[in-house]
Amino acid sequence: MAVATTPVPRPRYEFLVRGALSERALAAFPELAHVSAPAGCTRLTGPVDGDQGLRALLARFDVLGLTVIEMRRSTD
C-alpha cells in the first residue's frame, strides 16, 4: 500500500534591492513578485527552491550588478 506524502512547501524569501529596478531587470526574476518598498528601493518576494535556488538568485542579483540590502526568509 502506497503512503501518501504531503509536499513540503517551498520557503518564501524577501529581497530588498537598492534602486528602482527597470522592467527589464524585473524580468530577470520571473519567479519573484515586485511589492511595495521604501523610496529608492525595490522589494522582491517569492518562493525559493532550497539552498541551491537561493544561491542561484543571489548570483543573478550579482551578475546584474544589483545590491541586495536585506534578505530574509518570510514567515507567511
N, C-alpha and C positions, 0 to 999 in steps of 0.2 A: 504494500500500500504506500503510495507516494505521500510525503508530508508537504503540506502547503507552507510556503515561506512568505513572509511579508517583506516586500522590498524595502531596503534601507533608504530613507530619504537622503538626498544629496544636501550637504551643508550649504547655507547661503552666506555670502560674503558681501561686505560693502567696501568700496574703494573711493576715497576722496582724492581727487586728482587736481593738481594746480592748473588753473586756466579754464577758460570756456572752450570745450572741445568742439571742433567743426563736425559737420555731418559726416565727412569722410573719416575722421578719427573715430567717431562713434560707430561707424560701420565696421570698424576693425574688431568690435566686441559685440557681435550679434546676440550672444548668449546673455548679455547683461542689459538691464533696463536703466535708462537715464532718469534720475529722480531729482527733486529739488535739492539745492546745495547753497551754501553761503556764497555771496558775491565773489567772483574771481575764481571759483572752483567748479568742478563737475563731480557729481556723485553717481557712481555706477553700482548696481546691486544685482545679484542673481545667484543661482545655484552653481556650485563648482564641484567637479568630479575629483575629489580626493586631493592628496598632496601633489600628485603629478599635474593635475589640472590647474592647481593653484600656481605652481611653478611656471607652467606654460603661460598663464595670464600675466604674471609678473614679468616674464621675458618679453611678452608682446608690448607691455607698457614701456619697457626699457628700449626696445628696438625703435619704437615710435618717438622716443625722447620725452616721454611723459613722466612727470614727477608725482609719485604716489605719496601724498601727505599722511594719509591714515588708511589703515586696512584693519577690518575687524570682522569676526565671524558673527553673523546675526543670530539672535535667539528665537526669531519667529519661524 
